[in-house]
Amino acid sequence: MPDIDIDFVDRESALTHFKHIPASRLDNENIVKHNTGVYLHEVPVHARTGLCAVPYKDAEELGYFKIDFLNVSIYKDVRDENHLIELMEREPLWELLEHQEFVDQVFHLSGHSEILKKLKPTSAEELAAVLAIIRPAKRHLVNESWETIQKEVWTKPEDGSYYFKKAHAVSYAMACVVHMNLLCDTI
């Protein structure tokens, strides 16, 4: 099943426009609300909680399709679609990623300035790889060459450990580019 995430400035406001059922997950054998997942189609609903009666991992096997509605506050400063496109297409000042005080302000990069200083990404594709390396399954690549990183970073780990799929990493890298450019616009 595909894994769909949609970013919103205000998740709750966006959800008011859709009939939806909150997804559920297991927490110590208790069914609890999934942080971001919803179903936009009919699913079994728990009468007391109003949540999907089937935890999302099991629901996926039954053919139900969860969509994650995410709060991404960096978009609050994007004026309109043309502004977003301009921010995405503008080459950011990559060298700013070598400065912890800047990195600690950037969506998804905060706290990872040492890895960024070491790898020095100079493109959205390289930044996506860095975002993948931050995850446990690919952390071992931090001391490798870009050639080795690009060969190995997107392969699924055999041990099942958590890793970033390329589609997610590229999406988050583009959000980082947007945020970097927004930060530079305010300086």
C-alpha positions as CSV (number, residue, x, y, z in Angstrom):
1,M,0.0,0.0,0.0
2,P,1.2,3.5,-0.7
3,D,2.0,5.7,2.2
4,I,0.5,9.2,1.7
5,D,1.3,12.2,3.8
6,I,-0.2,15.6,3.1
7,D,1.2,18.7,4.7
8,F,-1.1,21.5,6.0
9,V,-0.4,24.7,7.9
10,D,-3.3,23.8,10.2
11,R,-4.3,20.1,10.1
12,E,-7.4,20.6,12.2
13,S,-8.7,23.3,9.9
14,A,-8.1,21.1,6.8
15,L,-9.9,18.2,8.3
16,T,-13.1,20.3,8.7
17,H,-13.5,20.1,4.9
18,F,-13.6,16.2,4.8
19,K,-15.8,13.6,6.3
20,H,-13.2,11.4,8.0
21,I,-12.6,8.7,10.6
22,P,-9.5,8.9,12.7
23,A,-7.1,6.0,12.3
24,S,-6.1,3.9,15.3
25,R,-3.0,2.2,16.5
26,L,-2.0,-0.3,19.2
27,D,-0.3,1.0,22.3
28,N,0.4,-1.7,24.9
29,E,-2.5,-3.8,23.4
30,N,-4.9,-0.8,23.7
31,I,-6.4,0.8,20.7
32,V,-5.6,4.6,20.7
33,K,-5.9,7.4,18.2
34,H,-3.2,7.5,15.5
35,N,-1.4,10.9,15.7
36,T,-2.1,12.0,12.1
37,G,-3.8,9.2,10.1
38,V,-7.4,9.4,8.9
39,Y,-9.6,7.4,6.5
40,L,-11.7,9.3,4.0
41,H,-13.7,6.3,3.1
42,E,-15.9,3.9,5.1
43,V,-14.1,1.7,7.7
44,P,-15.4,-0.1,10.8
45,V,-15.8,2.4,13.6
46,H,-15.5,1.7,17.3
47,A,-18.9,2.8,18.8
48,R,-17.4,4.3,22.0
49,T,-14.2,6.0,20.6
50,G,-15.2,6.9,17.1
51,L,-11.9,5.6,15.9
52,C,-11.4,3.1,13.2
53,A,-12.0,-0.2,15.0
54,V,-9.1,-1.8,13.2
55,P,-5.5,-0.6,14.0
56,Y,-3.9,0.9,10.9
57,K,-1.4,-1.9,10.3
58,D,-4.1,-4.5,10.2
59,A,-6.5,-2.1,8.3
60,E,-4.0,-1.8,5.5
61,E,-3.9,-5.6,5.1
62,L,-7.7,-5.4,4.8
63,G,-7.5,-2.9,2.0
64,Y,-8.3,0.3,3.9
65,F,-6.3,3.3,2.9
66,K,-5.0,5.7,5.6
67,I,-3.8,9.2,4.7
68,D,-1.7,11.2,7.2
69,F,-2.7,14.9,7.5
70,L,0.4,16.6,8.9
71,N,0.8,19.9,10.6
72,V,3.8,21.7,9.0
73,S,3.9,25.2,10.4
74,I,6.7,26.4,8.0
75,Y,4.0,26.9,5.4
76,K,2.4,29.7,7.4
77,D,4.8,32.2,5.8
78,V,4.1,31.0,2.2
79,R,1.9,33.6,0.6
80,D,0.4,31.6,-2.2
81,E,1.2,28.8,-4.7
82,N,3.5,31.0,-6.9
83,H,5.5,32.0,-3.8
84,L,5.8,28.3,-2.8
85,I,7.1,27.4,-6.3
86,E,9.6,30.3,-6.2
87,L,10.8,29.1,-2.8
88,M,11.2,25.5,-4.1
89,E,13.0,26.5,-7.2
90,R,15.4,29.0,-5.6
91,E,18.8,27.5,-4.8
92,P,19.3,27.8,-1.1
93,L,22.5,29.0,0.5
94,W,23.8,25.5,1.2
95,E,26.8,26.7,3.1
96,L,24.4,27.9,5.9
97,L,24.0,24.2,6.8
98,E,27.5,24.3,8.2
99,H,26.3,26.7,11.0
100,Q,24.5,25.2,13.9
101,E,22.6,28.3,14.8
102,F,21.0,28.2,11.3
103,V,20.5,24.4,11.2
104,D,18.7,24.5,14.5
105,Q,16.0,26.7,13.0
106,V,15.3,24.4,10.0
107,F,12.4,22.0,9.9
108,H,13.6,18.4,10.3
109,L,17.3,19.4,10.5
110,S,17.5,20.8,14.0
111,G,19.9,18.9,16.2
112,H,21.8,17.4,13.2
113,S,24.4,20.1,12.5
114,E,27.4,17.7,13.0
115,I,26.1,15.4,10.2
116,L,25.4,18.3,8.0
117,K,28.9,19.8,8.6
118,K,30.4,16.5,7.7
119,L,28.4,15.7,4.6
120,K,28.0,19.3,3.3
121,P,25.0,18.6,1.0
122,T,24.8,20.9,-2.0
123,S,21.5,19.8,-3.6
124,A,18.0,18.7,-2.6
125,E,18.9,15.1,-3.6
126,E,21.9,15.1,-1.3
127,L,19.9,16.7,1.5
128,A,17.3,13.9,1.1
129,A,20.1,11.4,1.6
130,V,21.2,13.3,4.7
131,L,17.6,13.1,6.0
132,A,17.7,9.3,5.4
133,I,21.1,9.0,7.2
134,I,19.7,10.7,10.3
135,R,17.5,7.6,10.7
136,P,18.9,4.6,12.5
137,A,19.0,2.1,9.6
138,K,21.3,4.3,7.5
139,R,23.3,6.1,10.2
140,H,26.3,3.9,9.3
141,L,26.7,5.8,6.0
142,V,27.6,9.1,7.7
143,N,31.4,8.5,7.1
144,E,31.0,7.2,3.5
145,S,31.6,9.1,0.2
146,W,28.6,10.5,-1.7
147,E,29.1,7.8,-4.3
148,T,28.6,5.1,-1.7
149,I,25.8,6.9,0.0
150,Q,23.8,7.3,-3.2
151,K,24.3,3.6,-3.9
152,E,23.1,2.4,-0.5
153,V,20.9,4.9,1.1
154,W,17.6,3.9,-0.5
155,T,17.9,0.2,-0.2
156,K,15.5,-1.4,2.3
157,P,17.3,-2.7,5.4
158,E,17.1,-6.5,5.7
159,D,16.7,-6.4,9.4
160,G,13.5,-4.3,9.2
161,S,14.9,-1.3,11.0
162,Y,13.4,2.1,10.5
163,Y,14.6,4.0,7.4
164,F,13.3,6.8,5.2
165,K,12.0,5.8,1.8
166,K,13.3,8.0,-1.0
167,A,9.9,9.6,-1.8
168,H,9.5,10.8,1.8
169,A,13.1,12.0,2.1
170,V,12.9,14.0,-1.1
171,S,9.6,15.5,0.0
172,Y,11.1,16.5,3.4
173,A,14.2,17.8,1.7
174,M,12.1,20.1,-0.5
175,A,10.3,21.3,2.6
176,C,13.7,22.1,4.1
177,V,14.7,24.0,1.0
178,V,11.5,26.0,1.3
179,H,12.1,26.7,5.0
180,M,15.8,27.6,4.4
181,N,14.7,30.2,1.8
182,L,12.0,31.5,4.0
183,L,14.5,32.0,6.8
184,C,16.9,33.8,4.5
185,D,14.1,36.1,3.4
186,T,13.6,37.2,7.0
187,I,17.2,38.0,7.6
